[in-house]
Amino acid sequence: MEQSIRNQLPGTIKSILSDKVLSEVIVETSIGDVASVITTRSVEEMKLKNGDEVFVLVKATNVSLRKGS
């Protein structure tokens, strides 16, 4: 898959928390864990599971930051 997005982080899925509509996918990257919220349907269609190798695609207009403890 080719993407024009420059900010791509390779990583491994660490956990997936799903409800009927949305899923939070935690991806372990070289710079730390990244959380992504996608539809549960997307998780099912891509057959995502813990341990899968993925790329986190970061679009500047869709970044959310949380302060760690």
C-alpha positions as CSV (number, residue, x, y, z in Angstrom):
1,M,0.0,0.0,0.0
2,E,1.5,3.3,-1.0
3,Q,0.7,6.5,1.0
4,S,1.6,10.1,0.5
5,I,1.6,10.7,4.3
6,R,5.2,11.4,5.5
7,N,4.6,10.6,9.1
8,Q,4.5,6.8,9.1
9,L,5.5,4.8,12.2
10,P,6.0,1.1,11.9
11,G,4.8,-0.9,15.0
12,T,3.2,-3.9,16.5
13,I,-0.4,-4.1,17.8
14,K,-0.2,-4.4,21.5
15,S,-3.9,-4.4,22.3
16,I,-7.4,-3.8,20.9
17,L,-10.3,-2.6,22.9
18,S,-13.6,-2.8,21.0
19,D,-17.2,-2.0,21.5
20,K,-20.0,-2.3,18.8
21,V,-18.9,0.9,17.0
22,L,-15.4,2.0,17.8
23,S,-12.1,0.3,18.7
24,E,-9.0,1.6,20.3
25,V,-5.9,0.0,18.9
26,I,-2.7,0.4,20.9
27,V,0.4,0.1,18.7
28,E,3.9,-0.2,20.1
29,T,6.4,1.9,18.1
30,S,10.0,2.9,18.5
31,I,9.0,6.2,20.0
32,G,6.4,4.6,22.4
33,D,2.9,3.4,22.4
34,V,0.4,5.1,20.0
35,A,-3.4,4.9,20.5
36,S,-5.6,5.0,17.4
37,V,-9.4,5.0,17.4
38,I,-10.9,3.3,14.3
39,T,-14.3,1.7,13.6
40,T,-14.8,-1.9,14.9
41,R,-15.8,-2.7,11.4
42,S,-12.4,-1.7,10.1
43,V,-10.7,-3.9,12.7
44,E,-12.8,-6.8,11.5
45,E,-12.3,-6.1,7.8
46,M,-8.5,-5.8,8.2
47,K,-8.6,-8.9,10.6
48,L,-6.4,-7.0,13.0
49,K,-5.1,-8.9,16.1
50,N,-2.4,-8.5,18.8
51,G,1.0,-9.0,17.4
52,D,0.2,-7.8,13.8
53,E,2.8,-5.6,12.2
54,V,1.2,-2.3,11.1
55,F,2.0,1.3,10.2
56,V,0.5,4.2,12.1
57,L,-0.2,7.0,9.7
58,V,-0.3,10.4,11.4
59,K,-2.1,13.3,9.8
60,A,-1.4,16.6,11.5
61,T,-5.1,17.7,11.5
62,N,-6.1,14.6,13.4
63,V,-3.5,14.4,16.2
64,S,-4.7,14.2,19.8
65,L,-2.2,14.5,22.7
66,R,-2.6,13.3,26.3
67,K,-0.3,14.0,29.1
68,G,1.2,10.9,30.7
69,S,1.1,10.2,34.4
